[in-house]
Amino acid sequence: MKMEEIRKMSREEKLKKLKELELELIRLRTLVRSGGSLENPMAIRNVRKDIARIKTALREEGYKV
């Protein structure tokens, strides 16, 4: 997800996407800890970066995360 895409989203969409990504991160971490392997080893890193991008965009708008 690129910063341009995130900036075009409304605040509600950003918050919704943030919750979705946080749940995805929990699911991925649980899968790894239970002994499973990921199809894409970079998935956790990518989700974490997307979360950071959304939080940055929200903070730019003046919204406390």
N, C-alpha and C positions, 0 to 999 in steps of 0.2 A: 504494500500500500504506500503510495507516494504522498508527500506533504501537500501537493496541489489538490489531490483528491480529498484529503482530510479537511483542508481549509474551505472547500466548497460545501461540505456537509453542515447541516444545522447543528446547534448545540445538542438537541435531543438525539439526533442521529449519532453524534460523537459519543454521547454517554451510553447509548444502547450498544454501539460497537465496542466500547471499552469493556462493558460487562461481558459481552460475548467472548472477547479475547481473553479476559481474565479467567473465564470458565474453561476455555480451550487450553490455556496454560496449565491450569490445575489438572485437567484430564491428561495432558501429555506427561506431566511430571508423575502422576499416579501410575500411568502405564509403564514408565521407565523404572520406577521404584518397585513395581510388582514383578519385575524381571522380564518384561516385554521389550521388544526393540521397535524403534520407529522406522517407518519407511524412509523418511527424510530426517537425517540426524540434525539438520539445521532448523528444524521446525520450531523448537523451543526458542532458539535465538531470534528467529524471525518474528515470532509472536511477541517476545519481550520488546523488540525494537518497535513494532507497531503500537504497542501499549505506550511506550515512551513518546512516540510521535503524536499520538492523540492527546496525551497529557500535556505535551508542550503546546499544541494548538489551543487547548482549553485555557491554559495559563496565559497565552497571548491575548485571549479574549477577556481576561480578567476573572476567569472562573477558578475558584480554589478547588483543587482536586485532593 
